[in-house]
Amino acid sequence: MDDFGDACTAVAAALAVDELNGSARLWVGCSGGLDSMVLLDALAASVPAKRIAVVHINHQLSSNADRWQQVVATRAEQLGCQFQAHTVACQATGKGVEAAARQARYAVFESLLGEGDLLLLGHHADDQLETLLYRLLRGAGLRGLAAMPARRSLGRGALWRPLLNLPRQTLEHYAARRQLSWVDDESNASEQFDRNYLRQQVTPPLRQRWQQWHLPLARTTAHLREGDQLLTELATIDLQSCGVRGENGGYSLSIALLEQLAPHRQRNMLRYWPERAVGVGLASTAELDELYTAILGARDDAQPQLFGQGYCWRRFAGRLYMLAASGGNEPLAEYSLSWPLHTLPARLSLPDGSVLVATAAETAVGVEPLLRGDLKQLSVRPREPGVRSRPVGRQSSAPIKNIFQEQAVAPWLRTSTPLLWSGEQLVAVGGLWIEADSAAPAGQAGIKIVHNSPCQPFSE
């Protein structure tokens, strides 16, 4: 078989997987370039065209952008596929216009995918090599050096790069055999972009010297991805050993237990914690350095904050907290909600996304007090000035701010914890404590109050 025939066989084999038959819908991200036009052509030869939806993102970054869109639309029509075009605005940030374009593009992709849908992209081995070299020169860790995964979740569906292990030369041979046409982005010729420089000046001699370079590249990225998975699993084990728990607005762990880990395991665990807890990227090396200096190295009575990617690090009473980005500094919403407890369990959603839950429970001496069972109609309001409190076990009342200090309630929770009232009598403070005059007598049934965070308890 000639090179052209080998190329067609290789591309067809890359798409010959069972998952194509089970996907709810097949989306193809198509820019009009060589790789995406080859992918579209090969997919249309593998599955019925009516199952394929072609999506083109018009970034408005080139005077030829509308022409590229029309090329893709025409090809989709020729193949009998559905077609969608989405125009996006790319606002350049500190990471540059390329990063802004990628963010805008993937936001559209994620919004389109339905449950079980599959998005196919045409990245190939040359792209993978450039990504690895680019990230290597930026000092990336295992996650970055593993470059692009062949498959990952995206929104309600999944993203798949079936051509990732095939070199661009194979796609060129396929396109020649199939007499395909495509568009070339003129910005690819500009070496002011780092990836373009790598593509034009660095990778060509590498590919020329090592003819089968794409095969060891695939093995290397697979090894790196396995290493990253092992570090993720180790971080999960260490998080559990540090007493990680869900908090109102985030999570916390014991600093004393953290310090029992070897330094490299501490950093590994903290690096992966944001991803495991709130689903954002890994903490950077610079962020970890500042975390140790500004948060873990702060005085015990200090209240430092460090903001990450959509979350905030804090410490209090021997625990390290990861909270929603506001860090508890958002303005307090005024509200007054009625909460009937005639039928249990009863739930009440609060404006901050947290939930109060009341359940029937038996009480016993020495356990957490319960609310009296005859309190069937409560009102729930945020903290108010001048409120006094007397929790079970306290001899006299005191301003509620003093009780918060006695109970070692984190400062950022003191304004957001809801107060529960029966008429004008305070009966409970969130899920923290029951007022002495409103507690069920020992040995009698009562009502257990729990205040659940908007965040879910940490789990594997």
Secondary structure, 3 states (H helix, E strand, C coil): CCHHHHHHHHHHHHHCCCHHHHCCCEEEECCCCHHHHHHHHHHHCCCCHHHEEEEEEECCCCCCHHHHHHHHHHHHHHHCCEEEEEECCCCCECCEHHHHHHHHHHHHHHHHCCCCCEEECCCCHHHHHHHHHHHHHCCCCHHHHCCCCCEEEECCEEEECCCCCCCHHHHHHHHHHHCCCCCCCHHHHCCCCHHHHHHHHHHHHHHHHCCCCHHHHHHHHHHHHHHHHHHHHHHHHHHHHCCCEEECCEEEEEHHHHCCCCHHHHHHHHHHHHHHHHCCCCCCHHHHHHHHHHHHCCCCCCCCCEECCCEEEEEECCEEEEEECCCCCCCCCCCCEEEECCCCCEEEECCCCCEEEEEEEECCCCCCCCEECCCCEEEEECCCCCCEECECCCCCCEEHHHHHHHCCCCHHHCCCCCEEEECCEEEEECCCEEEHHHECCCCCEEEEEEEECCCCCCCC
